[in-house]
């Protein structure tokens, strides 16, 4: 039942990726749209992030795979496969740097942005900085760094 809830929680992400990958504009602009969307989600939906973090932590520590986990993994895989046309478009339209492995970079950008953003939002109430830097400021700074790393 927990896997079914996790799949239901993840399904909107798949639908949004499909929508954003097919937006107008070059590949870089569409990648920016994806990151902007997830930035907004991280600011608004901490329950979604909490559930996903708790589920993935639990699933990674159990001795045997959870029944039905293949379905969750399949949705994750389909989300990443949605990036394939974006990656190819970025190579073709010249909006991504030609001197890097674009697939590795785009997948790393998505994973790093999602992981960092969720992590900092979930842990913002236990900040260790004397003069706190708001999570939104840090997430936006990371977004800009990641986008700069792929921009042609």
trRosetta pair geometry for C-beta under 8 A, 3 or more apart (Angstrom, degrees):
i j d omega theta_ij theta_ji phi_ij phi_ji
1 4 5.6 -51 -152 34 37 114
1 5 6.6 38 150 -18 66 103
2 5 5.6 -52 -151 36 35 112
2 6 6.4 36 150 -21 65 105
2 55 6.6 174 166 -125 104 100
2 58 7.6 -66 158 100 151 146
2 66 6.9 -84 76 -163 110 146
3 6 5.5 -53 -148 36 35 113
3 7 6.3 37 152 -20 67 102
3 59 8.0 96 -93 -97 88 124
3 66 5.4 165 -61 126 119 126
3 67 6.9 -139 4 89 144 58
3 68 4.0 157 90 96 153 113
3 69 5.7 -116 -117 -80 134 50
3 71 6.4 103 153 57 116 110
3 72 5.5 -113 -159 -34 90 120
4 7 5.7 -50 -147 35 31 112
4 8 6.4 33 152 -18 63 105
4 68 6.8 -21 -50 144 73 157
4 71 7.9 16 -91 87 55 148
5 8 5.6 -54 -148 38 32 112
5 9 6.2 35 151 -22 65 107
5 51 7.6 -107 139 -177 110 129
5 55 7.7 -156 93 -95 99 138
6 9 5.5 -53 -147 36 32 115
6 10 6.2 23 155 -14 65 111
6 51 7.5 -171 -104 147 69 102
6 52 7.2 111 -141 -112 89 63
6 55 4.6 152 -98 -175 121 159
6 59 7.9 32 -82 -45 171 138
6 72 5.2 4 107 -109 121 129
7 10 5.8 -63 -145 42 30 106
7 11 6.3 51 153 -46 65 97
7 68 8.0 -85 -29 152 131 113
7 71 5.4 -25 -87 127 142 111
7 72 5.3 -118 -73 -87 83 71
7 75 5.7 148 -139 -16 81 150
8 11 5.7 -33 -146 4 30 121
9 12 7.9 -60 174 21 31 98
9 48 6.3 161 -167 -144 104 80
9 51 5.7 -137 -128 108 159 134
9 52 6.3 -165 131 -70 135 88
9 55 7.7 161 51 -3 150 156
10 13 5.4 -53 -170 30 59 119
10 14 6.8 60 140 -21 80 99
10 52 7.3 108 -75 -107 88 113
10 72 6.8 107 17 -145 152 78
10 75 5.0 112 111 122 129 140
10 76 7.0 -53 -173 -66 151 70
10 79 7.7 -95 173 -44 106 137
11 14 5.7 -52 -156 31 40 113
11 15 6.6 36 152 -15 69 105
11 75 6.6 -76 -84 -144 58 142
12 15 5.5 -55 -148 39 39 113
12 16 6.1 38 155 -20 71 105
13 16 5.8 -55 -145 38 30 109
13 17 6.3 35 155 -22 64 104
13 79 5.9 -2 123 -110 105 136
14 17 5.8 -52 -148 32 29 112
14 18 6.6 29 154 -18 62 105
14 75 5.8 -93 -55 -166 135 91
14 78 5.8 23 -130 103 122 114
14 79 5.2 -104 -96 -79 72 85
14 82 7.3 165 -151 -36 64 142
15 18 5.8 -54 -153 34 31 112
15 19 6.5 31 150 -18 64 106
16 19 5.5 -54 -148 37 36 113
16 20 6.0 27 158 -14 70 109
16 34 8.0 127 135 -128 99 75
16 37 6.2 179 172 152 132 153
17 20 6.0 -60 -141 42 28 104
17 21 5.9 28 162 -22 66 110
17 34 7.0 41 -117 -125 67 117
17 79 5.3 136 -7 -147 164 76
17 82 4.2 96 137 99 120 160
17 83 7.5 -62 -169 -54 122 72
18 21 6.1 -53 -140 34 24 109
18 22 6.6 6 162 -3 58 114
18 82 5.7 -104 -76 -130 59 132
19 22 6.4 -82 -159 46 24 99
19 23 7.2 49 146 -54 63 87
20 23 5.5 -20 -157 -18 42 117
20 30 6.0 135 159 -171 79 87
20 33 5.1 -175 -151 108 107 113
20 34 4.8 127 138 -79 153 80
20 37 6.4 -112 -79 -3 143 149
21 30 6.3 81 -127 167 33 136
21 34 7.7 36 -63 -70 66 123
21 82 5.2 -153 -27 166 153 95
21 83 7.0 -138 -101 -96 128 36
21 85 5.9 96 169 70 121 110
21 86 5.1 -101 -136 -52 94 109
23 29 7.7 -120 104 115 120 97
23 30 5.1 164 57 -113 108 96
23 33 5.7 -1 32 57 166 170
25 29 3.5 -87 155 87 134 140
25 30 5.7 164 83 -48 105 79
25 33 7.6 129 58 -26 145 129
26 29 5.2 96 55 10 69 103
26 30 7.2 -136 101 -3 35 91
26 89 7.2 177 -168 146 57 108
26 90 7.5 94 161 -105 89 61
26 93 4.7 -164 -141 127 101 148
26 95 4.0 139 145 -52 129 148
27 30 5.7 -58 -148 39 34 110
27 31 6.3 37 154 -21 68 104
27 86 5.2 129 -145 -173 99 68
27 87 7.4 122 -159 -88 143 13
27 89 4.1 157 -68 100 112 99
27 90 3.3 -119 95 -69 155 77
27 93 5.8 159 -2 45 98 123
27 95 4.9 171 52 62 84 126
27 96 6.1 -44 92 -28 129 105
28 31 5.7 -53 -149 35 31 112
28 32 6.5 33 151 -19 63 105
28 90 6.5 107 -49 -121 67 102
28 95 3.6 -133 -11 158 108 120
28 96 6.3 173 -69 -63 91 66
28 147 7.5 93 -167 -161 93 95
28 150 7.1 178 -114 111 92 102
28 151 6.0 76 -139 -113 138 72
28 152 7.3 -110 -56 6 141 89
29 32 5.6 -53 -151 36 32 114
29 33 6.6 39 148 -23 64 101
29 95 7.3 -77 -7 -160 75 157
30 33 5.3 -45 -149 30 37 116
30 34 6.6 42 150 -21 64 99
30 86 5.8 -136 98 -127 130 111
30 89 7.7 34 30 87 141 144
31 34 5.6 -49 -153 32 35 114
31 35 6.5 30 152 -13 66 105
31 86 6.4 125 -67 174 87 131
31 90 7.5 29 -29 -78 128 133
31 106 6.8 -109 -115 -132 131 101
31 109 7.3 27 -174 107 124 149
31 147 7.1 156 112 -115 112 89
31 150 7.2 -51 110 89 166 146
32 35 5.8 -55 -146 41 33 108
32 36 6.1 36 154 -21 67 107
32 147 6.0 49 -93 -117 91 136
33 36 5.7 -54 -144 37 29 112
33 37 6.4 33 154 -22 63 105
34 37 5.8 -56 -153 33 28 112
34 38 6.6 18 155 -10 64 107
34 110 7.4 -36 134 -106 134 99
35 38 5.8 -57 -146 42 34 106
35 39 6.1 43 152 -27 66 104
35 109 7.5 -62 -79 154 123 109
35 113 5.8 -78 -128 -172 99 165
35 143 5.1 140 158 -140 131 108
35 146 7.2 174 -114 83 151 129
35 147 6.9 -126 33 -63 163 108
36 39 5.4 -50 -148 32 31 118
36 40 6.6 31 154 -16 63 103
36 143 7.7 93 -74 -163 55 150
37 40 5.9 -57 -155 36 31 109
37 41 6.4 31 149 -18 66 107
38 41 5.2 -48 -142 38 38 115
38 42 6.2 44 155 -25 66 101
38 113 6.4 92 97 129 141 116
38 114 6.2 -73 -176 -92 146 79
38 117 6.6 125 140 64 101 165
39 42 5.9 -53 -150 32 28 111
39 43 6.7 23 152 -14 61 106
39 117 6.7 -124 -107 -128 54 146
39 136 7.9 86 -178 -144 98 77
39 139 5.8 148 -132 137 91 123
39 140 6.8 72 -146 -84 139 69
39 143 6.1 -14 -74 -67 131 148
40 43 5.8 -59 -152 38 33 109
40 44 6.1 10 159 -4 68 116
41 44 6.0 -71 -139 48 28 98
41 45 5.2 -32 -172 29 72 117
41 48 7.0 -58 175 71 104 147
42 45 7.4 -56 -93 51 14 76
42 46 7.9 53 -174 -83 47 65
42 49 6.6 65 -128 -64 67 142
42 117 4.2 -78 -106 157 161 116
42 118 6.2 -121 -123 -75 105 53
42 121 5.2 -169 174 -34 93 150
42 139 6.3 -175 93 -137 149 161
43 121 7.2 -142 -89 -112 37 134
43 136 6.0 41 -98 -96 118 108
43 139 7.9 -153 -58 57 91 157
45 48 4.0 15 145 14 116 120
45 49 6.6 128 108 -14 77 87
46 49 5.3 -54 -148 42 44 112
46 50 5.9 49 152 -25 72 103
46 121 5.7 -146 -106 144 99 118
46 122 6.7 150 -157 -89 100 64
47 50 5.5 -50 -142 36 31 113
47 51 6.3 33 157 -19 64 104
48 51 6.1 -57 -151 35 26 109
48 52 6.4 20 155 -14 63 110
49 52 5.9 -58 -144 40 30 108
49 53 6.0 30 158 -19 66 109
49 118 4.2 -174 -151 -139 119 99
49 121 6.1 55 83 81 169 126
49 122 5.9 -140 125 -61 120 106
50 53 5.9 -57 -144 38 27 110
50 54 6.1 23 158 -15 64 110
50 122 6.2 143 -86 -116 74 111
51 54 5.9 -61 -147 40 27 108
51 55 6.0 25 157 -19 66 111
52 55 5.8 -55 -142 38 28 110
52 56 6.1 20 163 -13 65 110
52 118 7.2 -75 78 -143 120 153
53 56 6.3 -59 -142 41 24 103
53 57 6.2 24 159 -18 62 110
53 118 6.2 177 -62 152 114 127
53 119 7.9 136 -108 -86 134 60
53 122 6.2 14 -12 -80 167 165
54 57 5.9 -57 -146 38 27 111
54 58 6.2 26 157 -18 63 110
55 58 5.8 -60 -149 39 28 110
55 59 6.0 23 157 -17 66 111
56 59 5.7 -52 -138 40 31 111
56 60 6.2 30 160 -20 64 109
57 60 6.0 -62 -149 36 26 107
57 61 6.5 9 159 -9 63 115
58 61 6.2 -75 -151 41 27 102
58 62 6.6 34 159 -36 67 101
59 62 6.3 -42 -144 13 31 111
59 65 7.9 24 -168 -146 89 61
59 66 5.5 -69 -123 -8 90 128
59 69 6.2 137 -152 -120 124 125
59 72 7.7 -102 -116 85 165 158
62 65 7.4 114 90 -114 115 15
62 66 6.1 88 53 -58 157 82
65 69 4.9 -119 178 33 100 142
65 70 8.0 56 157 -44 140 76
66 69 4.4 109 63 -55 87 109
68 71 5.2 -24 178 16 80 117
68 72 7.3 79 131 -13 79 94
69 72 5.4 -52 -160 37 52 113
69 73 6.1 50 145 -19 76 105
70 73 5.5 -55 -145 41 34 112
70 74 6.1 41 152 -26 66 105
71 74 5.6 -51 -148 32 30 115
71 75 6.8 30 153 -17 62 100
72 75 5.9 -53 -154 33 32 108
72 76 6.6 33 149 -16 64 105
73 76 5.5 -53 -150 37 35 114
73 77 6.2 38 150 -22 67 105
74 77 5.5 -51 -145 36 32 114
74 78 6.3 34 154 -20 65 104
75 78 5.6 -51 -146 36 32 112
75 79 6.6 39 151 -24 63 100
76 79 5.7 -52 -155 29 32 114
76 80 6.7 24 152 -11 64 105
77 80 5.9 -59 -152 40 33 107
77 81 6.2 35 149 -22 67 107
78 81 5.4 -51 -143 36 34 115
78 82 6.7 50 152 -33 62 94
79 82 5.7 -45 -163 16 33 117
79 83 7.9 36 143 -22 57 95
80 83 5.8 -43 -170 17 46 116
80 107 6.3 37 -146 -120 109 106
80 110 7.7 171 -109 83 77 153
81 84 5.6 -16 -171 -12 54 116
82 85 7.6 -49 180 27 45 96
82 86 7.6 36 135 -6 66 114
83 86 5.1 -64 -159 46 54 117
83 87 5.7 58 145 -29 83 103
83 103 7.8 121 119 -138 116 72
83 106 5.6 164 179 131 131 130
83 107 6.7 152 91 -78 163 74
83 110 7.0 -103 -83 -32 146 152
84 87 5.7 -55 -147 33 29 112
84 88 6.4 24 158 -14 64 106
84 103 8.0 11 -111 -115 61 108
85 88 5.7 -56 -145 41 34 109
85 89 6.0 37 155 -22 68 106
86 89 5.7 -54 -145 37 29 112
86 90 6.4 32 154 -22 63 105
86 106 6.9 158 104 -158 112 154
87 90 5.8 -54 -151 32 29 112
87 91 6.8 28 152 -16 62 103
87 96 7.7 -15 -147 0 53 167
87 102 5.2 142 -159 123 92 113
87 103 5.2 42 -152 -88 154 71
87 106 5.4 -132 -90 18 98 156
88 91 5.8 -54 -153 35 34 111
88 92 6.1 27 152 -15 67 112
89 92 5.6 -62 -143 44 31 109
89 93 5.6 8 168 -2 72 114
89 95 7.8 -1 128 33 83 116
90 93 6.5 -55 -121 47 23 93
90 95 5.3 -89 -137 67 72 89
90 96 3.4 46 163 -9 117 123
90 102 5.8 172 92 -161 124 141
90 106 7.5 164 20 -69 158 133
90 150 7.6 -22 -173 164 148 116
91 96 6.3 -37 -65 59 47 117
91 98 7.4 95 -139 -110 70 76
91 102 5.8 -134 -64 5 96 163
94 98 7.5 -26 -131 -52 68 107
94 152 5.6 44 160 -88 69 174
95 151 7.5 -52 170 -140 69 57
95 152 5.6 -145 -170 2 20 118
96 100 7.7 -101 159 59 99 107
96 102 5.0 72 135 -122 149 120
96 105 7.7 152 -166 81 122 136
96 106 7.8 -43 -119 -61 147 107
96 150 5.2 -36 -138 170 88 95
96 151 7.5 -81 -120 -111 42 18
96 152 5.9 65 94 -50 8 93
97 100 5.0 54 92 11 115 108
97 102 7.6 176 65 -88 67 88
97 105 8.0 21 50 41 107 176
97 150 5.9 -136 8 -163 98 41
97 151 7.0 48 -42 83 92 27
97 152 5.3 170 -77 -98 47 55
98 152 7.1 46 -18 -119 77 104
100 104 7.7 -123 159 64 92 101
100 105 5.2 46 138 -41 131 142
100 150 7.1 -110 65 -118 148 67
101 104 4.1 36 105 22 116 116
101 105 6.3 152 85 -18 63 90
102 105 5.6 -62 -145 41 30 111
102 106 6.0 26 162 -18 69 108
102 150 7.3 90 -133 -147 75 109
103 106 6.1 -55 -141 37 27 105
103 107 6.2 20 163 -11 63 111
104 107 6.2 -62 -146 42 24 106
104 108 6.0 23 157 -18 63 114
105 108 5.7 -60 -145 40 26 111
105 109 6.2 32 155 -24 64 105
105 149 6.7 -158 -159 123 118 107
105 150 5.3 147 143 -94 133 108
106 109 5.6 -51 -148 32 30 114
106 110 6.5 29 155 -17 64 104
106 150 6.9 83 -76 -118 69 155
107 110 5.9 -53 -149 36 32 110
107 111 6.2 24 155 -12 66 110
108 111 5.9 -59 -142 44 30 107
108 112 5.7 26 162 -17 68 112
109 112 6.1 -57 -137 40 23 106
109 113 5.9 19 164 -17 61 114
109 146 4.5 125 -137 -179 97 121
109 147 7.7 94 -149 -69 138 47
109 149 7.4 -175 -86 68 111 120
109 150 6.6 -44 -56 -26 148 137
110 113 6.2 -61 -144 39 21 108
110 114 6.2 16 161 -13 61 113
111 114 6.0 -61 -144 41 25 107
111 115 5.9 18 163 -14 65 114
112 115 6.1 -60 -140 42 25 106
112 116 5.9 16 166 -11 64 115
112 142 7.4 -145 134 176 102 122
112 146 6.6 175 83 -98 124 132
113 116 6.3 -59 -137 42 22 104
113 117 5.8 19 165 -17 61 117
113 139 7.9 83 -160 -161 79 84
113 142 6.4 160 -113 125 72 116
113 143 6.4 68 -128 -93 120 71
113 146 5.9 -73 -65 -1 109 171
114 117 6.1 -60 -140 40 21 108
114 118 6.2 15 165 -12 61 111
115 118 6.3 -61 -146 40 23 104
115 119 6.0 22 159 -19 62 115
116 119 5.7 -61 -144 39 27 112
116 120 6.1 17 164 -13 67 110
116 139 7.1 162 116 -112 99 74
116 142 5.7 -151 104 -159 150 172
117 120 6.3 -59 -142 38 24 102
117 121 6.3 18 161 -14 62 111
117 139 4.7 68 -113 -127 90 119
117 142 7.4 -149 -63 69 83 141
118 121 6.0 -63 -147 40 28 107
118 122 6.0 23 160 -17 66 113
119 122 6.0 -61 -145 38 24 107
119 123 6.1 -8 167 8 63 116
120 123 6.3 -70 -136 53 26 92
120 124 6.2 58 157 -68 63 86
120 135 4.6 158 135 -137 106 103
120 138 5.8 -133 -172 90 164 134
120 139 6.4 -164 67 -62 138 93
121 124 5.8 -21 -148 -23 29 118
121 135 5.3 125 -86 164 58 155
121 139 7.6 19 -51 -58 97 138
123 126 5.4 -65 -171 51 78 99
123 127 7.5 123 133 -70 81 56
124 127 6.1 0 -166 -51 46 102
124 135 4.6 -65 -94 -42 127 132
127 132 5.1 60 121 -114 162 107
129 132 5.1 129 80 -99 112 46
129 133 6.2 -17 97 6 172 81
133 137 5.4 -110 172 79 87 127
133 138 5.6 99 119 -55 113 102
134 137 4.5 93 65 2 89 104
134 138 7.1 -164 93 -4 48 85
135 138 5.6 -60 -149 40 36 110
135 139 6.0 34 156 -20 71 107
136 139 5.7 -52 -141 38 31 110
136 140 6.2 31 158 -18 64 108
137 140 5.9 -57 -148 38 27 110
137 141 6.4 30 152 -21 63 107
138 141 5.6 -52 -147 34 32 113
138 142 6.5 32 154 -18 64 103
139 142 5.8 -54 -151 36 32 111
139 143 6.4 38 149 -24 64 104
140 143 5.4 -49 -148 32 34 116
140 144 6.5 34 154 -18 65 103
141 144 5.9 -55 -152 36 31 110
141 145 6.5 31 151 -18 65 106
142 145 5.6 -55 -147 37 34 111
142 146 6.1 31 157 -18 68 107
143 146 6.0 -59 -147 38 27 108
143 147 6.2 23 158 -15 64 109
144 147 5.9 -55 -143 40 28 108
144 148 6.2 31 156 -22 63 109
145 148 5.8 -57 -148 36 28 112
145 149 6.6 32 153 -27 62 105
146 149 5.7 -52 -155 25 33 115
146 150 7.3 6 158 -1 62 106
147 150 6.5 -75 -157 43 34 95
147 151 6.0 45 152 -42 72 108
148 151 5.6 -44 -135 17 33 119
